[in-house]
């Protein structure tokens, strides 16, 4: 829909599906927040003629995209993403995390928008690496407990020589 239009207002909801490298896809559960943060290094060329320096060319290098997901379903598998942990299933039905026991957690992530208001966003991120930079508090006070996991979208190179960090498809609201 062309702007301006109230149908372009957005109140996003959805789910994240995680497929660890060599593993099976699973739903991460209820998502409280999901953010993508692109970053680049900006290189500016300055023209030094005419009495003052003026920018005449800008190039962006070192492209990156960080991801932050806040979940309120505290499962061993979700905590394992944050704490870089192998999840061990015990014979009594409990699960134990071997904290910081894996050196990398990689896989593919899919975000499926299912909101009722506004355009729907569908993200496919074929290469994601989670790291231990989020947070978890086992004491939640007056609110539901949450686990924050952060990671990086990794560039994927295709057979035609192009590369990107994944795709996002926007489906316009009806």
C-alpha angles and dihedrals in degrees: 000000000000119000135285097048134127088223086072091063109111136211103172128210130159148117138269121225115200124199111187116211106276093004143096126274117258137180112247091213129232113001119211095180136004120183136176116199118189120201137184140173110245117217115192126192115211125211107219100195129099102042100295138047115259129184109244100165136028127192128183118215136176098034115199139165122207122198129206122188125181114199129185097197104093105205129156089246093052092047088047089061090056098040096040089237139161108231112223119199109216126212091246092060096257124119126225126203117217095211117231090351097137125061097212140012112203136165144109127300129200124191114201114194114213102168124146095213122063135344119339119237122210117186127191114191109178097187122038129161119199121204139184098267102106128078145241131188118196087205113069104178113196097346137059116280118255140195120210117206124186132190147150130258106230122215116253120208118214130211091257090060097253122122139192142156097252136286139282120203121198118206111198118235116257 
